[in-house]
Amino acid sequence: MKLLIYTSIFILLNASNCSTPQDFKGIKFGEGGGFTGAVTTYEVKANGDIFKAEKKINTISKSEIKSIQNKLDKLSNESLKFNHPFNIYYFIETEKGNEKINIVWGNPAYPEASDIKELYNELQKTINP
């Protein structure tokens, strides 16, 4: 009987570690501006599907989603409110709890924090493996 209980607990704990983070609602990122003002947006859905202009371009694993979520969770409060666009700008949009997060940078007078750059670089790897 004890073996059954321990086995059940082990399975439940492992299953919970393999699931997609429940608070990950997806994330959009990209760049825009310049002469044409064109904006390129990518979206990572909670299930790992990645879209560009509503066309699926890739799928990432649950572990990659967790890595993105961990970097997102580690963003400082200052980074979550960073809004310094320029002629060419980069952005990350998501939700944290019930709050919409819009991070925008590109102005050389206001360099982005390393945690923002680290998250953006990880997101870029999902579209350029």
URURSUL-V428000 format. One record per backbone hydrogen bond with DSSP energy under -1.0 kcal/mol. NH is the residue of the N-H (numbers start at 1). CO is the residue of the C=O. E is the energy in kcal/mol with one decimal. If there is no record, write none. Layout:
# URURSUL-V428000
nh/co/e
NH/CO/E
NH/CO/E
This chain:
# URURSUL-V428000
nh/co/e
5/1/-2.0
6/2/-2.9
7/3/-2.5
8/4/-2.3
9/5/-2.4
10/6/-2.5
11/7/-2.5
12/8/-2.5
13/9/-2.6
14/10/-2.3
15/11/-2.6
16/12/-2.1
17/13/-1.4
18/14/-1.0
24/21/-1.4
27/44/-2.1
28/93/-3.2
29/42/-2.2
30/91/-1.8
31/40/-1.6
32/89/-2.3
34/87/-2.2
40/31/-3.1
42/29/-3.1
43/51/-2.3
44/27/-3.1
45/49/-3.1
48/45/-2.0
50/58/-3.2
51/43/-2.5
52/55/-2.4
55/52/-1.4
57/50/-3.2
58/50/-1.3
60/48/-2.3
65/61/-1.9
66/62/-2.5
67/63/-2.0
68/64/-2.2
69/65/-2.8
70/66/-2.7
71/67/-2.1
72/68/-2.5
73/69/-2.8
74/70/-1.3
75/72/-1.1
80/76/-2.1
82/79/-1.4
84/104/-2.8
89/32/-2.4
90/105/-2.9
91/30/-2.2
92/103/-2.1
93/28/-3.2
94/101/-2.1
96/99/-2.8
99/96/-1.8
101/94/-3.5
103/92/-3.0
104/82/-2.3
105/90/-2.2
107/84/-2.2
110/107/-2.0
117/113/-2.0
118/114/-2.6
119/115/-1.8
120/116/-2.7
121/117/-2.7
122/118/-1.9
123/119/-2.4
124/120/-2.5
125/121/-1.7
128/124/-1.6
